[in-house]
Amino acid sequence: MIFVGLAGLGWWVVNGHSGTGAGSSDRSIVVAVNLPEVFSQNAQVGETIFNAKCSACHGDLAAGQDGVAPPLVHKVYEPSHHGDEAFQRAVSHGVRQHHWPFGDMAPVDGLTRGDVAMIIAYVRELQRANGIN
């Protein structure tokens, strides 16, 4: 577990940590995100919900925010490693820090499984547009 945390910290430092701390108002994205040509209807609904409930931490376009929360458009969150149910559980139960040095994620109140399914559609379409399948 310590090795995973240190490896994640090493990746974060080497791949774009700008040195902004959690108290900084200058939040930078963690990854650049390409948009798909068009979003499905489910992903469009998911984008609206994501922007209302998730982007404050995970950033616009799920690109992450330095010092706040990881990008969801990243190979770490590809479907074969973090399946859709992992997203459902993270929202409903929270999740302990394990890939990134951002700290634990608290549960997110006010979202149904259906809401999270729409968010997942949005994130998966962003991932595919960025070569994450």
C-alpha positions in Angstrom: 0.0 0.0 0.0 2.8 2.4 0.8 4.5 1.6 -2.5 1.3 2.3 -4.4 1.0 5.7 -2.6 4.6 6.6 -3.3 4.3 5.5 -6.9 1.2 7.7 -7.3 3.0 10.6 -5.7 6.0 10.1 -7.9 3.8 10.1 -11.0 1.9 13.2 -9.8 5.2 15.1 -9.3 6.7 14.1 -12.6 3.6 14.6 -14.6 2.5 18.0 -13.9 2.1 18.9 -10.2 2.4 22.7 -10.2 3.0 23.0 -6.5 -0.4 24.5 -5.6 -1.6 23.4 -2.3 -5.1 22.5 -1.1 -5.5 26.1 0.2 -4.6 27.7 -3.1 -7.1 29.5 -5.2 -5.1 28.9 -8.4 -6.2 25.3 -9.3 -4.7 23.8 -12.4 -6.0 20.8 -14.3 -4.1 17.6 -14.0 -4.7 16.4 -17.6 -5.7 17.9 -20.9 -9.0 16.5 -22.2 -10.2 16.2 -25.8 -13.9 16.3 -26.4 -15.8 13.8 -28.5 -17.5 15.1 -31.6 -20.9 14.5 -30.0 -22.1 13.2 -26.6 -25.0 10.7 -26.4 -28.2 11.8 -24.7 -27.2 9.9 -21.5 -23.8 11.6 -21.5 -25.4 15.0 -21.9 -27.6 14.4 -18.9 -24.5 13.1 -17.1 -22.5 16.2 -18.0 -25.2 18.4 -16.3 -25.1 16.3 -13.2 -21.3 16.0 -13.2 -21.1 19.8 -13.4 -23.5 20.3 -10.5 -22.1 17.6 -8.2 -18.6 16.5 -9.2 -16.7 19.3 -11.1 -16.1 21.3 -7.9 -13.5 18.7 -7.0 -12.8 16.7 -10.2 -12.6 19.8 -12.4 -14.2 20.8 -15.7 -14.3 17.8 -18.2 -13.2 15.5 -15.3 -9.7 16.8 -15.9 -8.9 16.8 -12.2 -7.7 19.7 -10.1 -4.1 19.9 -8.8 -4.2 19.5 -5.0 -7.9 18.8 -4.9 -9.0 15.6 -6.8 -7.7 13.3 -9.5 -8.7 13.3 -13.2 -11.3 10.8 -14.1 -10.1 11.0 -17.7 -7.0 8.9 -17.0 -5.9 5.3 -17.6 -6.3 4.6 -13.9 -10.0 4.8 -14.3 -10.4 2.8 -17.5 -13.3 0.3 -17.4 -11.0 -2.8 -16.9 -9.5 -1.3 -13.8 -12.3 0.8 -12.3 -15.6 -0.6 -13.6 -18.8 1.3 -13.5 -19.7 -0.2 -10.1 -16.5 1.3 -8.6 -17.9 4.7 -9.5 -21.3 3.8 -8.0 -19.6 2.7 -4.8 -17.3 5.7 -4.6 -20.3 8.1 -4.8 -22.5 6.1 -2.4 -19.9 5.1 0.2 -16.8 7.2 -0.5 -13.5 5.7 -1.2 -10.1 5.6 0.6 -7.2 7.2 -1.2 -5.3 4.5 -3.1 -4.0 5.7 -6.5 -3.4 9.4 -5.9 -2.2 11.7 -3.1 -5.5 13.7 -2.9 -6.9 12.1 0.2 -10.1 10.2 0.7 -13.3 10.9 -1.2 -16.4 11.4 0.9 -19.7 10.0 -0.3 -21.7 12.4 -2.5 -25.2 13.1 -1.2 -28.3 13.6 -3.3 -27.4 11.3 -6.2 -29.3 8.2 -7.2 -27.8 5.1 -9.0 -29.5 6.4 -12.1 -27.8 9.8 -11.8 -24.4 8.1 -11.3 -25.1 5.9 -14.4 -25.5 9.1 -16.4 -22.3 10.6 -15.0 -20.5 7.4 -15.8 -21.8 7.6 -19.4 -20.3 11.1 -19.6 -17.0 10.1 -18.1 -16.7 7.0 -20.3 -17.4 9.0 -23.5 -14.7 11.6 -22.4 -12.3 8.7 -21.7 -12.9 7.1 -25.2 -12.3 10.5 -26.9 -9.0 10.4 -25.1 -7.9 6.9 -26.1 -9.0 5.3 -22.8 -11.1 2.2 -23.5 
